[in-house]
Amino acid sequence: MAPQASEPAAAPSADNLSIARAARLWPIEEIAHRLGLPGEAVEPYGRGIAKLDLTAMASLAERPRGRYVVVTSMTPTPPGEGKTTTAIGLVQGLQRLGHTATVALRQPSMGPTLGLKGGATGGGYSQVLPMERINLHLTGDIHAVGAAHNLLAAMVDNHLHHRLAPELDPREVRWQRVIDLNDRALRHLVMGLGGRSDGVPRQGGFEITAASEVMAVLALADSLADLRRRLGRLIVGLDRDGEPVTAEQIGAAGAMTVLLKEALKPNLLQTLEHAPALIHAGPFGNIAHGNSSIVADRIGLHAGDFLITEAGFGADMGAERFFNIKCRASGLVPDAAVLVVTVRALKYHSGRHRVMPGQPLPASLLGESPDEVREGGANLLKQIDNVRAHGLTPVVAINAFPGDHPSEHAAIRELCASVGVRAEVSTHVRDGGEGAMALAEALISAIDEADTTGNGFHFLYPAEMALAEKIERIATRLYGAEGVDFAPGTRERLETWQHQGYGAYPVCIAKTHMSLSADPKRLGAPTGWRLPVREVRLSAGAGFVYALAGNILTMPGFSPSPAATRLDIDDQGEITGLT
């Protein structure tokens, strides 16, 4: 019998924090035992948390590989559609059906946690615990990434100050500093003011830690040696002759690796129903590649029947990068995809409602209207097509909300049936694993069918395709653009990198997550537009080329909205206000 929640269910109206605190954690050693991990690979890190030594992978290597499933979504509303919650609920549903399943998720950044978005550990009866520690510091991995990143920044400025070889051009330094908070005042700075001993005056700034290339590297590295190699390839700027200068040449890569040694170990936790959860790395979904770590996935894949992982934002973003960046780096082939939709998102994409970040949903959005669901269906159908562009037919998960109407769920089923896709209503937020059992059964059926017909997974573009053509392929095939407008100099830069031996790299396009286009106001499945690429960067450590489309900020500003998370401590020392 699959394990159930160890405490009686709280009232259905209970908030996430109350539900999490009412649950009783199992000893983390018991969760590790269920994964078949040897005791010496488990390093307890406080109540309910452990680090997994990478020897865990070696001990599991001879075991059969489980099924690899990515959870993605249609283009979301500002509050999000529940990919994380669905991934957690799905694992609990599979567990209730008698399967062993693990969920692998990114670690939340404190910037969004303390801003409008709040935490990212699921919701209701599909959560990962302990939610407070996950949403704040957990085991300090994000701080370690920040320390390693800023060490390199400090060594770059020291390199400039002493005019060491290779001599960096101060105007061509590309390495910003990072902090794991939203702070718009740090986006653009002038540094090195004061005197000769205070550094070389130049323009700089901060990014949020989740947008750091070091974070992307942590998620893509498959061993400590691979991490060391990737960090050495980080490009910090150009020398006086226009040639790239790397962290290896600066002399920083070894020390950075030391700072990240513990952070490379995945974090083991548990869901409310005691399914294993691997929370590791946290690259942003609209800026970086938006996927959790390869090392965590490999552990989970050899530790049970299913490994469910979540990719950031819609299928045009996180799932595309999962397929074309993460799977290329890991060599792992996904078995299936789940695409999360909600009634509210489909109504939003009808264009009839205005949804503002941090504000309550408009009353007009909550009334029964299957016609609006159908009007917004173009976005759902395009995202289904985007998954199919990689050879997989997704299972659509209808993440049910209390205000949904049966007629609206029926409209979603009709949309999916029109293109031959399974769709199941999932009530995992209200009912935990029991509410996701139908979705789990549909997923198993889809995998069984793929086994019969053959897994058709393939990349969107071949490695040998020119870098500019890769960007155009993504823009036209997945986003629906008519073409790409490259800012002056960007196409030439791509051609230079092509000739320098980086042409086989995949590409990572940073754009708004609120639309298939580069304009967040263009809802549904817009046509008749072109993708503006205003900047390109060579992310040699992560192993991809980064293209910035539209106006994307890598350092969000903290919002003064009343909806922003307000943390406090009560008289007993308990955290209050975390959602």
C-alpha positions in Angstrom: 0.0 0.0 0.0 1.4 3.4 -0.9 2.1 5.6 2.1 -0.6 8.2 2.9 -0.4 11.5 4.8 0.6 10.8 8.4 -1.7 13.4 9.9 -5.5 13.9 9.6 -6.3 16.3 6.9 -6.7 19.9 8.0 -9.8 21.9 7.0 -10.0 22.3 3.1 -9.9 26.1 3.6 -6.6 25.9 5.6 -3.8 28.0 4.1 -0.6 26.4 2.8 1.5 27.2 5.9 -1.1 25.7 8.3 -1.3 22.5 6.2 2.5 22.2 6.1 2.8 22.7 9.9 0.1 20.2 10.6 2.0 17.4 8.7 4.4 15.1 10.5 7.7 14.7 8.8 9.2 11.2 8.4 12.9 10.9 9.3 14.8 11.8 6.2 16.8 8.6 6.5 13.5 6.7 5.9 12.9 8.6 2.7 16.5 7.9 1.6 16.0 4.2 2.4 12.9 4.2 0.1 15.1 5.5 -2.7 17.6 2.6 -2.0 20.4 5.0 -1.1 23.3 3.7 1.0 23.5 5.3 4.4 27.0 6.7 3.7 25.5 8.7 0.8 23.0 10.5 3.1 24.1 13.6 5.0 21.3 14.8 7.3 21.0 18.6 7.3 18.6 19.4 10.1 15.1 18.0 10.5 13.6 16.6 7.3 16.5 17.6 5.0 19.6 15.8 3.7 22.3 16.3 1.2 23.1 13.4 -1.1 26.8 12.7 -1.7 27.4 12.1 -5.4 28.5 8.5 -4.6 24.7 8.0 -4.5 24.7 8.1 -8.3 27.5 5.5 -8.5 25.6 3.2 -6.2 22.4 3.4 -8.3 24.0 3.2 -11.7 23.4 -0.5 -12.1 19.7 -0.3 -11.3 17.1 0.0 -14.1 16.2 3.5 -15.2 12.7 4.8 -14.4 10.4 6.8 -16.6 11.4 10.4 -17.2 8.5 12.9 -17.3 8.6 16.7 -17.6 5.8 18.9 -16.4 5.2 22.1 -18.4 2.3 24.4 -19.1 0.4 26.8 -21.3 1.4 30.4 -21.2 0.6 31.4 -17.6 -1.3 34.2 -15.9 0.7 36.4 -13.5 -0.2 34.1 -10.5 1.0 31.0 -12.4 -1.0 27.8 -13.2 0.5 25.3 -10.8 3.2 23.3 -12.5 5.1 22.7 -9.2 1.9 21.7 -7.4 0.9 19.4 -10.2 4.3 17.8 -10.4 4.1 17.1 -6.6 0.5 15.9 -6.8 1.3 13.6 -9.7 4.1 11.9 -7.8 1.7 11.4 -4.9 -0.9 10.0 -7.3 1.6 7.6 -8.8 2.6 6.6 -5.3 -1.1 5.8 -4.4 -1.3 3.6 -7.5 1.6 1.5 -6.0 4.5 3.0 -8.0 7.7 4.4 -6.6 8.1 8.0 -7.8 10.3 11.0 -7.1 9.8 14.7 -7.9 12.7 16.9 -8.9 12.3 20.7 -8.5 14.2 23.9 -8.6 15.0 25.7 -5.4 13.0 28.9 -5.0 14.8 32.2 -5.1 14.3 34.5 -2.2 13.6 37.4 -4.6 10.3 36.0 -5.8 9.5 34.5 -2.4 9.7 37.9 -0.7 8.1 39.6 -3.7 4.7 39.1 -5.4 5.0 35.5 -6.3 5.6 34.1 -2.8 7.0 30.6 -2.2 7.4 27.8 -4.7 6.9 24.5 -2.7 3.5 23.6 -4.1 0.1 24.3 -2.4 -2.7 22.7 -0.4 -2.2 19.0 0.0 0.5 18.8 -2.7 3.5 20.4 -1.0 7.1 19.7 -0.3 8.2 20.0 3.3 9.5 21.8 5.3 8.2 24.7 3.2 9.6 27.5 5.2 13.2 26.3 5.0 12.9 25.5 1.3 11.5 29.0 0.5 14.2 30.8 2.4 17.8 29.4 2.8 17.4 25.6 2.7 21.0 24.3 2.7 22.5 27.5 1.5 23.1 26.4 -2.1 21.9 29.7 -3.6 24.2 31.6 -1.2 27.1 29.4 -2.3 26.3 30.3 -6.0 26.3 33.9 -5.0 29.6 33.7 -3.2 31.3 31.9 -6.1 29.9 34.3 -8.6 30.9 37.4 -6.6 34.4 35.9 -5.9 35.0 35.9 -9.6 33.7 39.5 -9.9 36.1 40.6 -7.1 39.0 38.8 -8.8 38.1 40.4 -12.2 38.3 43.9 -10.6 41.6 42.9 -8.9 42.8 41.8 -12.3 41.9 45.1 -13.7 43.4 47.1 -10.9 46.8 45.4 -11.2 46.7 45.2 -15.0 47.5 41.5 -15.0 47.8 39.4 -18.1 45.7 38.9 -20.1 44.8 42.6 -19.8 41.1 43.1 -19.6 39.5 46.0 -21.4 37.5 47.8 -18.7 34.8 48.7 -21.3 34.3 45.0 -22.2 33.9 43.5 -18.7 30.8 41.3 -18.9 30.7 39.8 -15.4 28.1 41.5 -13.1 27.6 40.9 -9.4 24.6 39.0 -7.9 22.3 39.0 -4.9 19.4 36.7 -4.1 16.9 39.5 -3.7 14.9 41.9 -5.9 16.6 45.3 -5.7 16.0 47.6 -8.7 18.5 50.2 -7.3 21.3 47.7 -7.9 20.6 47.1 -11.6 23.1 49.7 -12.9 26.0 51.1 -10.9 29.2 53.1 -11.2 31.9 51.2 -9.2 35.5 51.9 -8.2 34.9 55.4 -7.0 37.0 56.8 -4.1 40.7 56.6 -4.9 43.5 54.6 -6.6 43.2 51.8 -4.0 39.5 51.4 -4.6 39.6 49.9 -8.0 39.1 51.0 -11.6 36.0 53.2 -12.1 33.6 51.6 -14.5 29.9 50.8 -15.0 28.6 47.6 -13.5 25.6 46.3 -11.7 23.8 43.3 -10.1 21.7 40.5 -11.3 19.6 38.2 -9.2 21.5 35.0 -8.3 19.1 32.7 -10.1 20.0 34.5 -13.3 23.8 33.8 -12.8 25.6 31.7 -15.3 27.1 29.9 -12.3 23.6 28.8 -11.3 23.1 27.5 -14.9 26.4 25.6 -14.6 25.5 24.1 -11.3 22.3 22.7 -12.8 24.0 21.3 -15.9 27.2 19.8 -14.4 27.2 16.1 -14.0 30.2 15.7 -11.6 32.6 17.8 -9.6 35.2 17.5 -12.4 32.6 18.7 -14.9 31.7 21.6 -12.6 35.4 22.6 -12.4 35.8 22.5 -16.2 32.6 24.5 -16.8 33.6 27.2 -14.3 36.9 27.5 -16.0 35.2 28.3 -19.3 33.2 31.2 -17.9 33.8 34.3 -20.0 34.3 37.4 -17.9 35.0 39.9 -20.7 37.4 40.7 -23.6 41.0 41.7 -23.6 42.5 44.7 -25.5 42.5 42.6 -28.7 38.9 41.6 -28.4 39.6 38.0 -27.3 37.6 36.3 -24.6 39.1 36.2 -21.1 37.9 33.2 -18.9 37.7 32.5 -15.2 40.5 30.0 -15.7 42.8 32.7 -17.0 41.8 35.0 -14.1 42.7 32.2 -11.7 39.3 31.9 -10.0 37.9 28.6 -11.2 39.5 26.4 -8.6 38.3 28.5 -5.6 34.8 28.8 -7.1 34.6 25.0 -7.3 35.6 24.7 -3.7 32.8 27.1 -2.7 30.3 25.1 -4.7 31.5 21.6 -3.6 28.7 21.1 -1.2 26.1 22.9 -3.3 26.6 20.3 -6.1 25.1 17.7 -3.8 21.3 17.5 -4.3 18.9 18.2 -1.4 16.5 15.4 -0.4 13.2 16.3 1.1 9.6 14.8 1.2 6.1 15.7 0.1 3.1 15.8 2.4 2.6 12.1 1.6 6.2 11.2 2.1 7.2 10.8 -1.6 10.9 11.7 -2.1 11.6 15.2 -3.4 14.9 16.3 -4.8 15.2 20.1 -4.8 18.4 21.3 -6.4 19.6 24.4 -8.3 17.3 27.2 -9.3 18.0 28.9 -12.7 15.3 31.4 -13.7 12.8 30.2 -16.2 12.5 33.4 -18.4 16.2 34.3 -18.3 18.3 31.1 -17.7 17.4 27.6 -18.8 14.8 27.1 -16.0 15.4 23.5 -15.0 16.6 21.7 -11.9 19.9 19.8 -11.9 21.0 16.8 -14.0 22.6 15.1 -11.0 19.3 15.1 -9.1 17.5 13.7 -12.1 20.0 10.9 -12.5 19.6 9.9 -8.9 15.8 10.0 -9.1 15.7 8.1 -12.4 17.6 5.1 -11.0 15.8 5.2 -7.6 12.2 4.3 -8.7 9.6 3.8 -11.4 9.2 7.5 -12.2 11.1 10.8 -12.0 8.8 13.8 -12.5 10.5 17.1 -13.0 9.2 20.6 -13.7 10.4 23.1 -16.3 9.8 26.8 -15.8 6.9 28.7 -17.3 5.2 27.6 -20.6 6.2 24.9 -23.1 7.8 27.6 -25.3 10.3 28.4 -22.6 11.2 25.9 -19.8 10.2 22.8 -21.8 12.0 23.9 -24.9 15.2 24.4 -22.8 14.6 21.1 -21.0 14.5 19.3 -24.4 17.2 21.2 -26.3 19.6 22.3 -23.5 19.2 20.0 -20.5 18.6 16.7 -22.4 21.5 17.5 -24.8 23.8 18.0 -21.8 22.6 14.9 -19.9 22.0 12.5 -22.8 18.7 11.5 -21.1 15.6 10.9 -23.2 12.2 12.0 -21.8 9.4 9.4 -21.9 6.4 11.8 -21.6 5.3 15.4 -20.9 2.4 16.8 -18.9 1.0 20.2 -19.9 -0.8 22.1 -17.1 -3.8 24.3 -17.9 -6.3 26.2 -15.9 -9.7 27.6 -16.6 -8.6 31.0 -15.5 -5.6 31.0 -17.9 -7.7 30.1 -20.9 -10.2 32.8 -20.1 -7.3 35.3 -19.6 -6.0 34.4 -23.1 -9.4 35.1 -24.6 -8.3 38.8 -24.2 -11.5 39.7 -22.3 -10.0 40.1 -18.8 -7.2 42.1 -17.3 -5.1 40.3 -14.7 -2.6 42.4 -12.7 0.3 41.0 -10.8 -0.3 41.1 -7.1 -4.0 42.0 -7.5 -7.0 39.7 -6.9 -8.4 38.1 -10.0 -11.2 40.2 -11.6 -14.8 39.1 -10.7 -15.5 38.9 -14.5 -13.0 36.1 -14.8 -14.7 33.9 -12.2 -18.1 33.6 -13.8 -19.1 30.5 -15.8 -18.1 30.9 -19.5 -17.0 27.9 -21.5 -17.1 30.1 -24.6 -14.2 32.2 -23.2 -12.3 29.0 -22.5 -12.6 28.0 -26.1 -11.6 31.6 -27.2 -8.4 31.3 -25.2 -7.8 27.7 -26.4 -5.5 28.9 -29.2 -2.7 29.2 -26.6 -3.3 25.7 -25.3 -3.3 24.2 -28.8 -0.1 26.0 -29.7 1.7 24.8 -26.5 0.5 21.2 -27.3 2.0 21.7 -30.7 5.2 23.0 -29.2 5.6 19.8 -27.2 4.8 17.7 -30.3 7.5 19.6 -32.1 9.9 17.5 -30.0 8.2 14.2 -30.8 6.1 13.8 -27.6 2.3 14.1 -27.3 1.6 15.6 -23.9 -1.0 14.7 -21.4 -3.0 17.8 -20.4 -3.5 18.2 -16.7 -6.5 20.5 -15.8 -5.5 22.0 -12.5 -8.9 22.5 -10.9 -9.7 25.5 -8.8 -12.7 25.8 -6.5 -14.5 28.4 -8.8 -14.3 26.2 -11.9 -17.4 25.0 -13.6 -18.0 21.5 -15.1 -18.9 23.1 -18.5 -15.5 24.8 -18.6 -13.6 21.6 -17.9 -15.7 20.0 -20.6 -14.6 22.7 -23.0 -11.0 22.0 -22.3 -11.5 18.3 -22.9 -13.1 19.2 -26.2 -10.2 21.3 -27.2 -7.8 18.5 -26.4 -9.8 15.8 -28.1 -9.8 17.9 -31.3 -6.1 17.3 -31.5 -6.0 13.8 -30.1 -4.6 14.6 -26.7 -5.6 13.1 -23.3 -6.9 15.5 -20.7 -7.7 14.8 -17.0 -9.0 17.0 -14.2 -6.7 16.9 -11.2 -7.8 18.0 -7.7 -4.4 17.4 -6.1 -4.4 20.8 -4.3 -7.6 19.8 -2.4 -7.2 16.1 -2.3 -3.5 15.4 -2.5 -2.4 12.2 -4.3 -5.9 10.9 -4.4 -6.9 13.9 -6.5 -4.1 13.2 -9.1 -4.7 9.4 -9.5 -6.7 9.9 -12.8 -3.9 12.1 -14.1 -1.3 9.5 -13.1 -3.3 6.8 -14.9 -3.5 8.9 -18.0 0.2 9.4 -17.9 0.9 5.7 -17.6 -1.4 5.0 -20.6 0.4 7.6 -22.7 3.8 6.1 -21.8 2.5 2.6 -22.6 1.2 3.8 -25.9 4.6 5.4 -26.7 6.3 2.1 -25.9 4.1 0.4 -28.4 4.5 2.9 -31.2 8.1 4.0 -30.3 9.4 7.0 -28.5 9.6 9.7 -31.1 11.5 12.3 -29.0 13.9 14.5 -31.0 15.6 17.9 -30.7 14.1 20.9 -32.4 17.3 21.6 -34.3 20.5 19.7 -35.1 23.7 20.7 -33.4 25.3 21.6 -36.7 22.7 24.2 -37.6 24.1 27.8 -37.5 23.5 29.7 -34.3 21.4 32.4 -35.9 19.3 29.7 -37.6 18.7 28.0 -34.3 17.3 31.2 -32.9 15.1 31.6 -36.0 13.9 28.0 -35.7 12.7 28.5 -32.1 11.1 31.8 -32.9 9.2 30.7 -35.9 8.4 27.1 -35.0 7.6 27.5 -31.3 6.7 31.2 -30.7 4.8 31.7 -34.0 7.0 34.6 -35.1 7.3 35.5 -38.8 11.1 35.9 -38.4 13.8 37.5 -36.2 15.2 41.0 -36.2 18.8 41.0 -35.0 20.1 44.2 -33.5 23.2 45.6 -35.2 26.2 43.5 -34.6 24.4 40.5 -33.0 24.3 38.4 -36.1 28.0 39.1 -36.8 28.8 38.1 -33.2 27.0 34.8 -33.7 29.0 34.2 -36.9 32.3 34.9 -35.0 31.4 32.4 -32.3 30.5 29.9 -35.0 34.0 30.2 -36.5 35.6 30.0 -33.0 34.1 26.5 -32.5 31.0 27.3 -30.5 28.6 26.6 -33.4 27.3 23.3 -31.9 26.0 25.0 -28.8 22.2 25.1 -28.3 20.6 28.6 -27.7 18.7 30.0 -24.7 16.3 32.8 -25.6 15.3 35.1 -22.8 12.0 36.7 -23.3 8.8 37.5 -21.4 7.0 34.4 -20.0 3.6 36.2 -20.3 3.2 35.7 -24.0 4.4 33.4 -26.8 5.7 36.6 -28.4 8.2 39.1 -26.9 5.3 41.4 -25.9 3.6 40.4 -22.7 0.4 42.1 -23.8 -0.1 39.9 -26.9 -2.1 37.0 -25.5 -3.4 33.7 -27.1 -1.3 32.6 -30.1 -0.3 35.9 -31.7 0.8 36.0 -35.4 2.2 38.7 -37.7 5.1 39.7 -35.4 8.9 39.3 -35.4 11.2 38.5 -32.5 13.6 41.3 -31.7 17.0 40.0 -30.5 18.8 43.0 -29.0 21.8 41.2 -27.4 23.6 37.9 -27.5 26.1 36.4 -25.1 28.3 33.4 -25.2 27.7 31.3 -22.0 30.6 29.0 -22.5 30.4 27.6 -18.9 26.8 26.6 -19.3 27.5 25.5 -22.9 24.9 27.6 -24.7 24.4 30.9 -26.5 22.2 33.3 -24.8 19.9 35.6 -26.8 18.0 38.5 -25.1 14.7 39.2 -26.8 12.6 42.2 -25.8 13.0 44.1 -22.5 13.9 41.5 -19.9 15.3 42.5 -16.5 17.8 40.2 -14.8 17.4 42.1 -11.5 13.7 42.4 -10.7 12.6 45.3 -8.5 10.8 44.7 -5.2 7.2 45.6 -5.4 5.5 47.7 -2.7 2.2 46.0 -3.5 0.2 44.7 -0.4 0.4 41.3 -2.1 4.1 41.1 -1.6 5.1 38.6 1.1 5.4 40.2 4.6 7.5 38.0 6.8 7.5 38.3 10.6 8.1 36.2 13.7 5.5 35.6 16.4 6.1 35.3 20.2 6.9 31.6 19.9 9.5 32.2 17.2 7.3 30.9 14.3 7.5 32.5 10.9 4.3 34.3 9.9 3.2 35.6 6.6 4.9 33.1 4.3 2.6 31.9 1.5 
